[in-house]
Amino acid sequence: MNGTTRDYTGRQVDLECLQTIVEPTGVTEMSLTATQGTSRRVTGMQKAIQRYVTLLLTPSSSVPFPAESDNRLLDALRAGAVSNTGYLRHLFNVANAVALDIIRRDDYNTSMFGDQRDDERIASVDLDGVTVDYTTSTLGLSLVFRTAAGSDYAYVLPVSTSQGRG
Amino acid sequence: MTTIAELTEDAYSTAVKAAVDTVRAKHPDLDLRSGTAVRALVVEPGALLDASQRDTVNRLRTAMSLRAMARETTVPREDAEAVLSNFGIELGGGTKATGLVRVNLVGTAPVTVRAGVVFTAEDGVRFVVTKTTAAAVDPAEGEEEIRIATGGRYYFTVPVEAEEVGASGNIRQGRALECSIIIGNYYSSEAFSDFTGGEDGESVASAVARIPAALAYRGMTNALSVRAQLSASLGDPSLLRAVSCVGHRDRAQLRDKHNPFGVAVGGRVDVYARLFDAPGVVSFVAEGSLVAYDTDKGEGTYRIVLPSYPGFYAVRYVGPAEDPGRQGSLQHSLVRGAVQGASADHDFVVAPGESGSVCETAWSAYQDGVVTAYAGLDYDDEDNLLQSRAFKVDLYWTDGIKALQELVDSPEVRNVAADYVVRSPAICLVSMTAPVRLKAGSSATASELEEAVRAYVNGRSFTGRLTRSELANVLIQHGAESVDLGDAGMRLAGRICGADGIWYYLEGDALDVSAVGPESAMIAPGTVVFAAEQGAVQVSIGASATT
């Protein structure tokens, strides 16, 4: 690993596993394609969003623990079981709550994981809108992240509804 | 190896914490919270493997720990058996309940239920049909009859057996059962009568409780180890009802006094093994040789060499053998009764033996059996005196003493510091008569009370004493309101055949073994058990208490 997407000295770092999530100016579309070549360290808000996206798009059926979560968002999208935005919002709300619950549980467990700054702690995520790109079978989830420090970040999270792609 | 599906969330969480602590100790700058890439790549796979290994180790610990096995209720039976086998212990297997299922029908068309069909009780206990059963209103041979029930219904029965061992299969009459297949005209099914025979297998805790004995048998050095050794050799531990070891300084140990001074020097152990509940009896016909006779009295003295019944206790009966072919010649053959070494008014008993003294051989595998009988002379059709005649002989004998003697003599087990002789216990044959009054509403019968008393007496170990109070209590526990202990009331008596061939009699409030017989008779609390034969206990029931 070398370099960081942004220099946050003294922060805990994660391994960047997706293409660089740049700090948005306006609404920015994420790229969820896996990184190629040289790995990077990531920290700050980019690390927090990577955590959130990973948890949001991890179906509860694909991991053994925690057993009580009910995240069926991705499974339902891929199965073509989401017929309207109302149901999509319901699925998102459940998945969002599960992801944020897991995030908060660890964020506040400083004795186990160490300290974390407010500007890399996600306070809430709202689904601002949904777009569909039929040519690429991709759903665009417009998300607004708010950190514990009070900053808002708007992203479009592209989710492929085809099997085998995130 | 524990699979991921078998892991608990607690076990996984513990492993995650351990993994996080380990990684952060060296790399405190890594974010290992849920959702991070490092956690997904390093912590979680490591935690899963660690939790799996920990669980596997815990299972192994439990599977190898006798204490854990006794505490846990979920230990697989095969794991428990594997460890217990190290100590020569096997878990008792338990038995399956059996009974009849009543199948209720709404019609009379012939029906067949094949073997293997399952009936299930509401609590999930399953019963399997053991025999293909065809039923009809006019049944052919081997078929069940479809009978008329109330409410315009019909029924027939099929035999079933519980799928698993255990008392849970002992369901009561009328318990509803669900059938696993579709039967023509089927309406319902239920237990036709109380199911019986289901017994739980031995618990791990019970088997663990036997381990001290099992460990002890590695050396025949004390009563516990002797018992364990003998018990293990029999395969089924329940066959050995009781064991008594008579050794140095015990009153009934005579073998270690065989020295010029007649003092006990040790090095001899007599092992008395009770292998029976009620006394076992073997009957056979033996040839008696005429050794002396008086033609004027028409009486002869016959010597009967008994066949080999190692460890038999005493002669129960000697009498004329039935011989249909020579019926006419037996008219003078009534046995009068006397035996070698005993006075004429005693029952037939075994002579001290021809290959050793009494204390060396009595009731052991080395005992000779010789009976001298005084009986009418026997002549053939030409009036020639026959030199032998047949006698029917009954012995108190239960097989097993010889096998146990061979065990203690085997090189692997034999105690090099002492000489062990295995003997049948001397049996104090108990007889009891008791007038009782039943409790109000009690349905106990005389035969049930008699059986309860016999079971109690035959279940005693080497206690040395049996009292009327004990037996009265048994009667009361089984439905008696009161037992008459007055002069005309309960009578308790017993008799013991000593090693000297003489019967000794006891009677009164208590049968006290220690108060009977000389030392040479080898009668002592450590050598005698109580037992009651069929018919030896008689209970008469008087008027019941009013309700």
Interface residues (C-beta under 8 A of the other chain):
Chain A: R11 Q12 V13 D14 L15 E16 C17 T43 K47 Q50 R51 Y52 T54 L55 P64 F65 P66 A67 A99 I102 I103 R105 D106 D107 M112 F113 G114 Q116
Chain B: I4 A5 L7 E9 Y12 S13 K17 V20 D21 R24 P28 D29 L30 D31 L32 R33 S34 G35 T36 A37 V38 A40 L41 L48
